[in-house]
Amino acid sequence: MNVEEEVQRLREEIKRLGQVQTDGSYKVTFGTLFNDDQCANIFEALVGTLRAAKKRKVVSYDGELLLQGVHDNVVITLNPTP
């Protein structure tokens, strides 16, 4: 799976696990994504996929590197598609 495919799969997983907002975005915590069995089976390197998605402005979150345990409560926002 290439990076673009992984970012697309990440979109789908955030929509599945997250809460839709009034502006059309979705919010989910890093811990929810990291601890989900389906996500664990899809993404070999979830943190790398999140960084690639952030670089492409698909998602936004505070910080650069998210670590399991320490950053479980960091909210990841899937930006609304235009």
Secondary structure by P-SEA (a helix, b strand, c coil): ccaaaaaaaaaaaaaaccccccccbbbbcaaaaaacaaaaaccccaaaaaaaaaaacccccccccccccccccbbbbccccc
